[in-house]
Amino acid sequence: PGQEGQGEPLEVNVAGMQYAWIFTYPETGVMSGEMHVPVGQPVKLNIEANDVIHAFWLPEFRIKQDAIPGRTSQLGFTATRVGDYPIICAELCGSYHGGMKTRLIVETPEEYQAWVQENQFASADTMEKAVAVNPTTMSEGEFLAPYASEMGIDSQTLQHLDHSHHHPEIIK
């Protein structure tokens, strides 16, 4: 309702994980830590969680949806104003829950297309083979590995993250 004549929805896959939101655009292959959408176009979100329950909350749009491991929840909206809006995890999800924030950037269609072109890293014309990485299947250590040196984390700490929430007799 209310979306007739506005074109096909922009599909965005949303992955919640301790402690980040990852947005993947299946149509273009773009993956980002912040969500970009064009103003006036319907948006369809496919929301999942990698680890624990999260809650995708876009307060200024008055929408919130749980992100549950093993389940895909859908949520739709159409942004009516260009702007920068906070996205917050509204479910206590661990010790760094308060830092699980990002933003929705609503842009003109032209600005959105420019963002997509700047963020597409590969196309069929320029690469023989593309490797897709799904952050929802990565361990915390694998996800953080590229940022470890910037964050001052050593490799032993990353290895420990993969099993820090499991009983040592069960997972070896």
C-alpha positions in Angstrom: 0.0 0.0 0.0 1.1 3.5 -0.8 4.0 2.4 -3.0 2.2 2.0 -6.4 3.8 3.7 -9.3 7.1 4.2 -7.4 9.0 1.4 -9.2 10.5 -1.9 -8.0 11.8 -1.9 -4.4 15.5 -1.6 -3.8 16.5 -4.8 -2.0 19.0 -4.6 0.8 20.3 -7.6 2.8 21.0 -6.5 6.4 23.3 -8.6 8.6 23.5 -7.9 12.3 26.5 -9.2 14.2 28.3 -8.3 17.3 28.8 -5.3 16.9 28.1 -4.0 13.5 25.5 -3.8 10.7 26.5 -4.9 7.2 24.4 -3.9 4.2 24.6 -5.9 1.0 22.9 -4.8 -2.2 22.3 -8.1 -4.3 21.6 -6.2 -7.5 24.9 -4.4 -7.6 27.2 -6.5 -5.3 27.9 -3.5 -3.1 28.6 -4.2 0.6 28.8 -1.4 3.1 28.8 -0.6 6.8 26.2 2.2 6.3 23.0 2.0 4.3 22.4 4.2 1.3 19.0 4.5 -0.5 17.5 6.9 -3.0 14.7 9.2 -1.9 11.3 8.2 -3.1 12.1 4.6 -4.0 10.5 1.7 -2.0 13.1 -0.3 0.0 12.8 -3.9 1.0 15.1 -5.1 3.8 15.9 -8.7 4.4 17.2 -8.7 8.0 19.3 -11.5 9.6 21.6 -12.0 12.6 24.8 -13.9 12.6 25.2 -14.6 16.3 22.6 -13.3 18.8 19.3 -11.4 18.6 19.7 -7.8 17.5 17.0 -5.2 16.8 17.3 -3.0 13.7 15.9 0.4 14.8 15.6 3.4 12.6 14.1 5.8 15.2 13.3 8.8 12.9 11.3 6.5 10.6 9.6 4.8 13.6 10.5 1.3 12.4 12.1 -1.5 14.3 12.6 -5.2 13.5 14.2 -8.0 15.3 17.2 -9.7 13.6 17.1 -13.3 14.7 19.8 -16.0 14.0 18.6 -18.5 11.4 15.6 -16.4 10.4 15.1 -13.7 7.7 12.7 -10.9 8.7 11.5 -8.4 6.1 10.8 -4.8 6.5 9.8 -2.1 3.9 9.9 1.6 3.8 10.1 4.6 1.4 12.2 7.5 2.5 10.6 10.8 1.7 13.4 13.3 2.7 17.1 13.4 1.8 19.2 13.2 5.0 21.4 11.3 7.4 19.5 9.1 9.9 20.9 6.9 12.8 20.5 3.2 12.8 20.8 1.6 16.2 20.7 -1.9 17.7 17.8 -1.8 20.2 18.4 -5.2 21.7 21.1 -5.8 24.3 23.5 -8.0 22.4 26.7 -8.0 24.4 29.3 -5.9 26.0 29.8 -3.5 23.1 26.0 -3.2 22.3 26.1 0.6 22.9 28.6 1.0 20.0 26.4 -0.9 17.5 25.4 2.1 15.5 25.6 3.2 11.9 23.5 5.4 9.6 21.0 5.5 6.8 22.0 8.0 4.1 19.0 9.0 1.9 20.2 10.7 -1.3 18.9 11.9 -4.6 18.7 9.2 -7.2 21.7 10.7 -8.9 23.8 10.8 -5.7 22.8 7.2 -5.0 23.9 6.0 -8.4 27.2 7.8 -8.0 27.7 6.1 -4.6 26.9 2.7 -6.2 29.4 3.3 -9.0 32.1 4.4 -6.5 31.5 1.3 -4.3 31.3 -1.5 -6.9 34.6 -3.3 -6.7 34.2 -5.8 -9.5 32.0 -6.5 -12.5 31.8 -9.4 -14.9 33.5 -7.4 -17.6 36.6 -6.7 -15.6 37.1 -9.9 -13.6 37.0 -13.5 -14.7 36.1 -14.6 -11.2 34.7 -12.7 -8.2 34.8 -14.1 -4.7 31.8 -13.3 -2.5 32.3 -12.9 1.2 29.2 -13.4 3.4 29.8 -11.7 6.7 27.0 -13.7 8.4 29.1 -16.9 7.9 32.3 -15.4 9.3 33.5 -15.9 12.9 34.2 -12.8 14.9 38.0 -13.4 14.5 37.7 -13.7 10.7 35.5 -10.5 10.5 37.9 -8.5 12.7 41.2 -9.8 11.2 41.7 -7.0 8.6 41.3 -4.4 11.3 43.3 -6.1 14.0 46.5 -4.0 13.7 44.5 -0.7 13.7 42.7 -1.8 16.8 45.8 -3.1 18.6 44.5 -6.7 18.7 47.0 -9.5 18.5 46.4 -12.7 16.5 46.0 -14.8 19.7 43.2 -12.6 20.9 41.4 -13.1 17.6 41.8 -16.8 17.8 40.3 -16.8 21.3 37.3 -14.8 20.1 36.1 -17.7 17.9 35.7 -19.9 21.0 35.3 -17.4 23.8 31.5 -18.1 24.2 31.8 -21.9 24.1 32.6 -24.4 26.9 36.2 -25.7 26.3 35.1 -29.4 26.7 32.5 -29.1 23.9 34.5 -27.1 21.3 38.1 -27.9 20.8 
